[in-house]
Amino acid sequence: MYRLIATDCDGTILDSEGFLPDEIISVFRRLDSMGVHILPVTGRNDIIARDYLDELDIGCPIIGCNGATLVNFDTGERFFTKAIDKTSVLKFMDICKRLNTPCKIFTTERQYTNSRELYEGGINLITVGYKKEMTYHIETTLVEDIYAVAELENIIKCVVVNNDVDFVLKVRDIINEEIPSLKAVQSNWNCIDINRRDVSKGAAMLEYADMLGIKKDEIIAFGDSENDISMLEAAGLGIAVGNAHDIVKKSADRVIGTNDEKGVAVFLREVFGL
């Protein structure tokens, strides 16, 4: 029997307008009452996913920044924070300078950018079409010299946003080729996330499962984007929603309904006989 449900948020359990459907909330609460662990796993900084945790209201932890953090906001316990070393951050900034592209740098509590567009647009530049108004936000600082941010000790994620998809993928490939200590993945159609090479949603999910004494075969994972592939491959059962990228579907054991069809809720009802 499956004991842990790990799921991406944007594009997977959230609908196209950024809302967490009642059907998802109902199924997750039912599973929690049965002793099944629920684990949201997001590319976002964990703070800016807290609205959904409040809606679930089951006291579950959350993995943030693609596996760089694991925290339970209800208990105040931060299980781990996997920061990027200064040398790697500086190399990333050098690539951005060379390609003349701005970037965002995330710590556990704040984000920094050298672009007024990224500063003013925030997450709305990525979550295009979302209508849900969020309660929790992460403070943003606009800086002239992004290199000064590299002095911070708790940098957990770097981000490049550009509506030219080919350019975004080019930046991703250059980072992966030139900086062995980092891993860049596409987290949205116009966005790449950069973490430590050993950081991934899949690795963090398994680390949490190990804390609970849960085996790989007892995990179901859901996702839709490239940064979810590690999680789908690490789980006993990896599921792609119908709106997932083709590369994600190829990595999954099964493809289900889309996020707008509440595919995750429908599938879990079938599996658990709810």
SVG drawing of the C-alpha trace seen along z (x, -y; Angstrom):
<svg xmlns="http://www.w3.org/2000/svg" viewBox="-15 -50 49 52">
<polyline fill="none" stroke="black" stroke-width="0.4" points="0.0,0.0 1.2,-3.5 2.1,-5.6 3.4,-8.8 1.9,-11.1 4.4,-13.6 3.1,-16.2 4.2,-19.2 1.9,-22.3 1.8,-24.6 0.4,-22.8 -0.3,-19.6 -2.7,-20.1 -3.3,-23.8 -5.6,-24.6 -4.8,-27.0 -6.0,-30.0 -3.8,-29.2 -6.5,-27.8 -6.3,-24.6 -9.6,-22.8 -11.9,-21.6 -11.6,-18.1 -7.9,-18.0 -8.3,-19.4 -11.0,-16.8 -8.9,-13.8 -5.7,-14.9 -7.6,-15.4 -9.2,-12.0 -5.8,-10.4 -4.2,-12.2 -6.9,-10.9 -6.1,-7.4 -2.4,-7.9 -1.1,-8.5 1.5,-11.3 1.0,-14.2 4.1,-16.1 3.8,-19.2 7.0,-19.6 7.5,-22.9 10.0,-24.8 8.8,-28.0 10.4,-29.3 8.4,-27.5 7.1,-30.7 5.1,-31.6 3.3,-28.2 2.0,-28.6 -1.5,-29.7 -2.0,-26.2 -0.8,-24.6 -3.3,-26.7 -6.0,-25.6 -5.1,-21.9 -4.9,-22.4 -3.4,-19.0 -0.1,-20.2 2.1,-18.6 5.6,-19.8 6.7,-21.2 9.7,-20.8 10.7,-24.1 13.1,-25.4 13.2,-22.1 14.4,-20.2 16.7,-22.7 14.5,-23.1 12.2,-21.0 10.1,-22.8 7.0,-22.4 5.5,-25.8 3.0,-24.4 5.7,-23.2 8.4,-25.7 10.8,-22.8 13.2,-23.3 14.6,-19.9 17.3,-21.0 18.5,-23.9 20.9,-23.1 22.7,-26.3 24.8,-26.9 28.4,-27.7 29.7,-31.2 32.0,-30.1 29.2,-28.4 26.9,-31.5 29.6,-33.7 30.1,-31.5 26.3,-31.6 26.4,-35.4 29.3,-35.5 27.2,-33.5 24.3,-35.9 26.5,-38.8 28.0,-37.3 24.5,-36.6 23.3,-40.0 20.4,-38.5 19.2,-39.5 18.5,-37.0 16.9,-36.3 18.7,-35.0 16.7,-33.3 17.6,-32.9 15.3,-31.2 13.7,-34.5 14.2,-36.9 14.9,-37.3 17.2,-39.7 17.3,-40.8 19.1,-43.3 16.1,-43.8 13.3,-46.3 11.0,-44.2 11.7,-41.1 11.4,-43.1 8.0,-44.6 6.6,-41.5 7.6,-39.0 6.1,-35.5 3.3,-36.9 5.8,-36.8 5.9,-33.0 2.4,-32.2 0.7,-33.8 -3.0,-33.6 -3.3,-33.0 -6.2,-34.9 -5.7,-33.7 -4.6,-36.5 -1.8,-35.2 -1.5,-36.1 2.1,-35.1 4.9,-36.9 8.7,-36.8 10.4,-40.2 12.2,-41.3 15.3,-43.6 16.3,-45.4 20.1,-45.7 22.4,-47.4 25.3,-45.0 24.0,-41.4 27.6,-40.2 27.3,-41.6 24.5,-39.1 27.0,-36.3 28.3,-37.1 25.2,-35.8 25.5,-32.3 22.1,-30.9 21.5,-31.2 19.3,-28.2 18.2,-28.9 19.0,-31.1 16.4,-31.8 16.4,-33.1 13.1,-34.3 12.7,-35.1 9.7,-34.8 12.0,-33.6 11.9,-29.9 14.8,-29.1 17.0,-31.5 15.9,-30.1 16.8,-26.6 20.2,-27.9 21.0,-29.4 20.0,-26.1 22.3,-24.1 25.2,-26.5 24.9,-26.4 24.8,-22.6 27.8,-22.3 30.0,-25.0 29.2,-24.6 29.4,-21.0 28.4,-21.9 25.0,-23.3 22.0,-21.8 19.6,-24.0 16.1,-22.7 13.1,-24.2 10.4,-24.8 8.0,-26.7 7.8,-27.5 9.7,-30.8 11.8,-30.0 14.8,-27.9 15.7,-27.1 19.3,-26.6 20.2,-24.6 23.1,-22.6 23.8,-19.6 22.9,-17.2 19.6,-19.0 16.4,-17.7 12.8,-17.1 13.4,-13.4 16.4,-13.4 14.5,-15.5 11.4,-13.4 13.4,-10.2 15.2,-11.9 11.9,-12.8 10.6,-9.3 13.6,-7.8 12.9,-10.0 9.5,-8.3 10.7,-4.8 8.9,-4.7 10.3,-2.7 10.5,-3.9 7.8,-1.4 5.4,-3.0 5.5,-6.4 3.3,-8.0 4.6,-11.2 2.8,-13.6 4.3,-16.3 4.1,-18.2 7.5,-20.0 11.1,-19.1 12.0,-19.8 9.5,-17.0 11.2,-14.2 13.6,-13.3 10.7,-12.9 8.6,-10.7 11.6,-8.5 12.5,-8.2 9.0,-7.2 7.5,-3.7 4.8,-5.1 5.5,-8.3 2.5,-10.0 2.4,-12.8 -0.8,-14.9 -2.3,-15.3 -1.0,-18.8 2.6,-17.8 5.5,-18.4 6.1,-15.5 9.5,-14.8 7.8,-14.4 5.1,-12.0 7.9,-9.9 9.5,-9.7 6.2,-8.7 4.7,-5.3 1.3,-6.6 -0.4,-9.7 -3.7,-10.9 -6.2,-13.7 -5.0,-17.3 -4.8,-19.7 -8.0,-21.4 -9.7,-18.0 -8.5,-17.4 -6.6,-14.4 -4.6,-13.9 -7.8,-13.7 -9.5,-11.3 -6.5,-9.0 -6.1,-8.9 -9.8,-8.1 -9.3,-5.1 -6.1,-3.9 -7.4,-4.2 -11.0,-3.3 -12.3,-6.6"/>
</svg>
